Amino acid sequence: MNEWEFQVLEDKTSIDHVTIGDVDVRVGDSVRLRPRKGGDVLDIALAGQIAVIESIEQDYEGKIHVCVVLEDDPGRDLGMLRQPGHRFFFDSTEVEALPPSEARPRAVTQKPHTLVAGIGNIFLGDDGFGVEVIKRLSAREFPVSVRVVDFGIRGFDLAYALQDGYETTILVDAYPHDQPAGTVSLIEPDLSSLEETQQSVVETHGMNPVNVLRMAAAMNAKLGKILLVGCEPETFGGEEGQMGLSDAVDAAVDEAVRMIESLIDKILHEKRSRDV
């Protein structure tokens, strides 16, 4: 089963551990991959590799799936953030526990609970607002529980990322709403309107935030709290487009960064209070 097929299943249950042979293995443990014979080229390439368990999940038929990230994958951190292309699913019979002589320290795994997603096209003037905000945020240090990503015009990738069940998603985008150019606003979209139409599902490169949320909902994503940090644009560059933000929108980027940092601080504080 590939990751796409597994993600679209409606009912999945996280499992604390799975017994392999006579050994209980858990998230963070290292295992050796032993794909069944007769698999594809990828199975052949992965056979014998050491991997870290990112999650153990049970599908709607009761079958156990072990999701792993390769130990020597340069993109291992992306896999731990549940990024497609760096995670592999195996049946519990296709992995084996490492003997004590090869045991590794258990990896620290933490699923991010907050996603900050930049949206926009840098070739359309102020539509690149979200991209620039994420660029500046990426220079800041955030806890591993907060994921900051520039999705640009990759609507399908963002809809796919929302399958991971973030408690809070902060979208950052240009937001025309009849205000002076450069006005930064915080909006909480009405998610009930997502059920009105599903026509945007096929628009895999459309980055209108509502369209992306509709696409994610159609893919059975369990959307948490959604916030939009939007900026009133001055220009999208006309028919020929434009590189770079207008002066008014460029001046608003730092304000948006401060707003998002404040939101993240509030989210982290509230989560710590709930977890006490």
NURO-149781 format. One record per residue (C-alpha): x, y, z. Coordinates in steps of 0.02 Angstrom, whole numbers, padded with zeros to 5 digits, always signed. Example, Ala and Ser with C-alpha at 12.3 -4.5 7.8 and 13.67 -1.06 7.14 Angstrom:
2
+00615-00225+00390+00684-00053+00357
//
This chain:
276
+00000+00000+00000+00072+00170-00047+00057+00326+00060-00082+00404-00044-00192+00250-00028-00160+00243+00159-00195+00428+00187-00366+00425+00105-00433+00289+00219-00565+00368+00329-00531+00269+00488-00356+00250+00557-00304+00214+00735-00132+00247+00807-00059+00096+00894+00060+00107+01043+00168-00040+00991+00175-00194+00882+00255-00361+00926+00383-00422+00800+00443-00596+00842+00446-00585+01030+00498-00402+01038+00382-00253+01063+00433-00107+00953+00368+00070+00969+00375+00238+00881+00556+00297+00880+00629+00121+00878+00745+00067+00737+00704-00085+00631+00774-00175+00479+00664-00180+00324+00625-00352+00251+00499-00324+00109+00413-00482+00050+00483-00563-00106+00405-00517-00271+00390-00333-00231+00431-00185-00342+00598-00099-00374+00576+00010-00220+00556-00144-00110+00718-00214-00181+00809-00050-00147+00744-00040+00032+00777-00221+00080+00899-00231+00225+00896-00044+00260+00886+00021+00439+00736+00134+00470+00654+00226+00615+00471+00197+00655+00375+00360+00633+00203+00289+00671+00109+00125+00693-00069+00131+00629-00215+00013+00605-00329+00032+00455-00517+00006+00445-00493-00179+00409-00389-00203+00566-00224-00223+00475-00068-00151+00557+00044-00036+00455+00217+00020+00510+00269+00189+00441+00457+00214+00436+00588+00343+00388+00757+00283+00325+00896+00310+00451+01019+00375+00320+00893+00477+00219+00957+00658+00205+00774+00708+00212+00741+00607+00370+00681+00763+00463+00551+00791+00327+00491+00613+00350+00472+00642+00536+00365+00791+00489+00258+00670+00386+00314+00746+00221+00268+00637+00070+00414+00552-00017+00513+00519+00142+00396+00396+00229+00367+00214+00184+00231+00095+00240+00260-00089+00277+00162-00232+00347+00220-00280+00521+00286-00444+00447+00403-00344+00333+00507-00267+00472+00618-00349+00602+00679-00285+00769+00865-00253+00780+00967-00371+00889+01040-00294+01049+01211-00278+00968+01137-00159+00837+01012-00069+00946+01001+00120+00921+00942+00249+01047+00756+00280+01024+00729+00428+00910+00630+00575+00975+00475+00594+00867+00347+00730+00886+00206+00763+00767+00187+00950+00733+00021+01019+00793+00032+01188+00706+00060+01222+00520+00105+01394+00451+00079+01386+00263+00133+01519+00140+00030+01537-00018+00066+01639-00174+00146+01664-00343+00305+01769-00341+00280+01811-00525+00116+01902-00491+00171+02050-00388+00086+02059-00218+00023+01881-00236+00197+01835-00173+00158+01908+00000+00137+01738+00084+00299+01673+00008+00398+01823+00075+00322+01808+00249+00371+01624+00259+00546+01666+00197+00570+01783+00346+00487+01664+00469+00605+01525+00412+00750+01624+00485+00668+01612+00657+00683+01466+00778+00520+01375+00819+00486+01217+00920+00474+01055+00820+00287+01058+00854+00271+01206+00733+00298+01176+00548+00329+01326+00433+00318+01290+00246+00313+01391+00084+00186+01302-00028+00191+01433-00165+00065+01380-00297+00065+01195-00249-00117+01181-00199-00120+00991-00203+00032+00980-00089-00051+01094+00039-00214+00995+00032-00111+00837+00056-00018+00913+00205-00184+00952+00289-00217+00765+00297-00098+00760+00447-00230+00831+00562-00147+00991+00625-00236+01068+00774-00207+01241+00700-00163+01295+00523-00112+01474+00486-00126+01517+00301-00029+01669+00239-00086+01747+00077-00134+01905-00016-00313+01947+00032-00410+02074-00072-00551+02142+00038-00569+02326-00008-00445+02394+00119-00296+02510+00090-00150+02418+00011-00038+02342+00143-00177+02314+00271-00143+02153+00367-00295+02060+00433-00326+01903+00535-00476+01803+00476-00550+01639+00532-00638+01564+00379-00810+01486+00397-00775+01301+00369-00959+01260+00355-00958+01338+00180-00836+01204+00120-00980+01084+00094-01069+01197-00029-00970+01137-00182-00828+01019-00220-00789+01085-00395-00616+01145-00340-00556+00968-00308-00486+00951-00484-00396+01119-00476-00235+01047-00407-00134+01205-00438-00267+01329-00383-00208+01417-00226-00363+01510-00174-00365+01463+00012-00549+01416+00011-00522+01303-00141-00377+01216-00055-00479+01190+00104-00621+01118-00001-00498+01002-00086-00430+00945+00082-00605+00917+00150-00648+00812-00003-00494+00707+00037-00569+00675+00211-00448+00788+00303-00497+00824+00483-00471+01011+00480-00434+01092+00647-00436+01279+00678-00398+01376+00519-00333+01554+00522-00288+01667+00376-00161+01807+00393-00198+01908+00238-00133+02069+00162-00228+02187+00047-00131+02187-00118-00096+02340-00223-00058+02251-00387-00043+02078-00461+00059+02146-00607-00073+02144-00742-00064+02029-00893+00126+02027-00896+00145+01994-00710+00275+02072-00596+00420+02015-00491+00427+02086-00316+00302+02161-00196+00235+02338-00203+00306+02458-00073+00147+02454+00031+00139+02264+00039+00326+02245+00066+00312+02361+00216+00175+02250+00286+00278+02090+00287+00360+02124+00456+00191+02163+00532+00126+01994+00471+00281+01907+00540+00251+01986+00711+00067+01937+00706+00108+01756+00665+00242+01746+00799+00115+01812+00924-00013+01683+00867+00114+01543+00885+00161+01602+01060-00024+01602+01108-00052+01428+01033+00099+01357+01124+00047+01438+01289-00131+01370+01275-00068+01196+01232+00052+01195+01380-00092+01247+01493-00203+01105+01427-00064+00977+01446-00028+01021+01628
//
